[in-house]
């Protein structure tokens, strides 16, 4: 989806909260994740899910979870599932 909508303003960041040893991922873990899933956008460590947990509903974090943030910072979907139509409707570029 990133390749499809990047020119229209889509930004994706993947937060990885822990590695398979339940530790904060290191650069090798993050690169492996990016390679496995073909990510060509930022994949960053989220120690103890500190950032991800800010978007948790009712104190429980769903994994994987998605958060859709509109231009200007409005949170449209917090820790849920985001459909392609949701993204298209809020792109700052030509389709938004």
C-alpha positions as a Markdown table, in Angstrom:
| # | Residue | x | y | z |
|---|---|---|---|---|
| 1 | Unk | 0.0 | 0.0 | 0.0 |
| 2 | Unk | 2.9 | 2.3 | 0.7 |
| 3 | Unk | 4.2 | 2.1 | -2.8 |
| 4 | Unk | 0.8 | 2.7 | -4.2 |
| 5 | Unk | 0.0 | 5.8 | -2.2 |
| 6 | Unk | 3.3 | 7.3 | -1.1 |
| 7 | Unk | 3.2 | 10.0 | -3.8 |
| 8 | Unk | -0.2 | 11.1 | -2.4 |
| 9 | Unk | 1.1 | 11.6 | 1.1 |
| 10 | Unk | 0.8 | 8.2 | 2.8 |
| 11 | Unk | 3.3 | 7.7 | 5.5 |
| 12 | Unk | 3.7 | 4.4 | 7.3 |
| 13 | Unk | 5.8 | 3.7 | 10.4 |
| 14 | Unk | 6.0 | 0.2 | 11.9 |
| 15 | Unk | 6.6 | 0.0 | 15.6 |
| 16 | Unk | 8.1 | -3.3 | 16.9 |
| 17 | Unk | 7.7 | -3.7 | 20.6 |
| 18 | Unk | 9.7 | -6.8 | 21.3 |
| 19 | Unk | 11.7 | -9.5 | 19.5 |
| 20 | Unk | 11.2 | -13.2 | 19.8 |
| 21 | Unk | 13.2 | -13.1 | 23.1 |
| 22 | Unk | 10.7 | -10.6 | 24.5 |
| 23 | Unk | 13.4 | -7.9 | 24.5 |
| 24 | Unk | 13.5 | -4.5 | 22.8 |
| 25 | Unk | 14.5 | -5.2 | 19.2 |
| 26 | Unk | 17.9 | -4.3 | 18.0 |
| 27 | Unk | 18.8 | -3.1 | 14.5 |
| 28 | Unk | 19.3 | -6.6 | 13.3 |
| 29 | Unk | 15.8 | -7.5 | 14.5 |
| 30 | Unk | 14.3 | -4.5 | 12.8 |
| 31 | Unk | 16.1 | -5.2 | 9.5 |
| 32 | Unk | 14.9 | -8.8 | 9.6 |
| 33 | Unk | 11.3 | -7.7 | 10.2 |
| 34 | Unk | 11.6 | -5.2 | 7.3 |
| 35 | Unk | 13.1 | -7.8 | 5.0 |
| 36 | Unk | 10.6 | -10.5 | 5.9 |
| 37 | Unk | 7.6 | -8.2 | 5.2 |
| 38 | Unk | 9.1 | -6.2 | 2.4 |
| 39 | Unk | 8.9 | -2.9 | 4.3 |
| 40 | Unk | 10.5 | 0.0 | 2.5 |
| 41 | Unk | 9.4 | 2.5 | 5.1 |
| 42 | Unk | 10.6 | 3.1 | 8.7 |
| 43 | Unk | 10.6 | 0.1 | 11.1 |
| 44 | Unk | 11.5 | 1.3 | 14.6 |
| 45 | Unk | 11.9 | -0.2 | 18.1 |
| 46 | Unk | 9.1 | 0.6 | 20.5 |
| 47 | Unk | 10.6 | -0.3 | 23.9 |
| 48 | Unk | 8.0 | -1.9 | 26.1 |
| 49 | Unk | 5.3 | -0.8 | 23.6 |
| 50 | Unk | 5.7 | 2.7 | 25.1 |
| 51 | Unk | 4.4 | 4.5 | 22.0 |
| 52 | Unk | 2.0 | 1.9 | 20.8 |
| 53 | Unk | 0.3 | 1.7 | 24.2 |
| 54 | Unk | -0.7 | 5.4 | 23.9 |
| 55 | Unk | -3.2 | 4.3 | 21.2 |
| 56 | Unk | -4.6 | 1.3 | 23.1 |
| 57 | Unk | -8.3 | 1.2 | 23.7 |
| 58 | Unk | -9.4 | 0.4 | 27.2 |
| 59 | Unk | -5.8 | -0.3 | 28.3 |
| 60 | Unk | -5.4 | -3.4 | 26.1 |
| 61 | Unk | -3.1 | -3.3 | 23.0 |
| 62 | Unk | -4.2 | -5.5 | 20.1 |
| 63 | Unk | -1.3 | -7.0 | 18.1 |
| 64 | Unk | -1.0 | -6.3 | 15.3 |
| 65 | Unk | -2.8 | -3.0 | 15.7 |
| 66 | Unk | -3.1 | -0.1 | 13.3 |
| 67 | Unk | -3.6 | 3.6 | 14.0 |
| 68 | Unk | -4.7 | 5.9 | 11.3 |
| 69 | Unk | -3.7 | 9.5 | 11.8 |
| 70 | Unk | -5.0 | 12.2 | 9.4 |
| 71 | Unk | -3.0 | 15.2 | 8.2 |
| 72 | Unk | -3.0 | 17.6 | 11.1 |
| 73 | Unk | -2.7 | 14.8 | 13.7 |
| 74 | Unk | -6.3 | 13.8 | 14.2 |
| 75 | Unk | -6.5 | 10.2 | 15.3 |
| 76 | Unk | -9.1 | 8.5 | 13.0 |
| 77 | Unk | -8.6 | 4.9 | 14.1 |
| 78 | Unk | -6.8 | 3.9 | 17.3 |
| 79 | Unk | -5.4 | 0.4 | 17.7 |
| 80 | Unk | -7.8 | -1.1 | 15.2 |
| 81 | Unk | -7.9 | -2.3 | 11.7 |
| 82 | Unk | -7.5 | 0.1 | 8.8 |
| 83 | Unk | -8.9 | -0.6 | 5.4 |
| 84 | Unk | -7.6 | 0.7 | 2.1 |
| 85 | Unk | -10.7 | 2.8 | 1.6 |
| 86 | Unk | -10.1 | 4.5 | 5.0 |
| 87 | Unk | -6.6 | 5.5 | 3.8 |
| 88 | Unk | -7.8 | 6.7 | 0.4 |
| 89 | Unk | -10.5 | 8.9 | 2.1 |
| 90 | Unk | -7.9 | 10.7 | 4.2 |
| 91 | Unk | -4.9 | 11.1 | 1.9 |
| 92 | Unk | -3.6 | 14.6 | 1.7 |
| 93 | Unk | -2.8 | 14.2 | -2.0 |
| 94 | Unk | -5.0 | 13.7 | -5.1 |
| 95 | Unk | -7.3 | 11.1 | -3.8 |
| 96 | Unk | -7.9 | 12.5 | -0.4 |
